[in-house]
Amino acid sequence: MNDTIRSIATIMSDLDGILLFPHINMDGDALGSATALCLALRSLGKKAYIMISEPVPKNLDFLECGCTTDDDTVLEDVQLSLMLDCSGYNRIPGREQAWERGRIKGCIDHHATKSKDIRFDFSRIEPKSAATAEIVYRLIKDLGAEISLDIANAIFAAITTDTGNFQHTNTTSRSHEIVGHLYKVEGFNSKAISSLIYDRKSKEAMQLESHVLSNLSFYADGRVAVGKVTQKLLADCGCTMDEADGIVQRIMSIEGVEAGCLFKETKDNVRTSLRGRTYANVEGVAKEFGGGGHMLASGCTFDVPVDEAEQMILPLLVRAVERS
Ligand SMILES: [Mn+2]
């Protein structure tokens, strides 16, 4: 059952010693939601940290705000462990021990696929919210905290990235309303935040992107496009995998592409970013391989070489673009 934001605010008002858990491969929404809530909790005099196990991506470094730690023992007494933008152990690898320290467990997320491996004391899942930060914004209001400039920046970063800069179909009037309120915060400058997120690509990352885009494979009369970021390509370009962010959106800006797939070969496995344009249900495809996400933006992971993964997923992608 979904708890109300007000009831979650009431529970959290009585708690101190709070660890926030954004998902692995943190994105603007995961980190932005966590930062906004962490700063709000601190402004109310509470001890709060964001538990992470990986470096903050370069284009999100301004969101860090002194909130993140990888030290399990940073708090003596953890009254609450709270997952943000995710809902299962598989999304917080390496942080299970820290997670278990929380006496109360909670979850705030907008992904419809809720993992069943954790029993949460409270949870709120809003699949219709474009970003977890839309829920967090209302929670901060209900907690009675002020929206400071740093909080406004974090909420904006989360919403602009999860809505594809307000271009994805998940964008709603509420996404805009919340951002509208942020403009009233003194010093708020959406252009400055957008530039920090979107306009700091390295030359190497640009070369990586152009290489992937010039080597795409097309199927189903151009309705399916598949790209690959291999370890070799990363080494050739001098890039790390987080610099491949955004390439899948570029694939989706090609005319006629209804389903896009970007393979990301890591040292241990092959991650897949899937996108649908209007009707291709890529969440259904991702689920077939143990992944999930949203109907038009999903992902899954393979333990086989990238070419084999491509052969496994292609028939499903082709089926996803066939209109019945
Ligand atoms: Mn999100």
Residues whose N, C-alpha, C, O or C-beta is under 5 A from the ligand:
A	BS01	MN	D29 D85 A130 A131 T132 D162
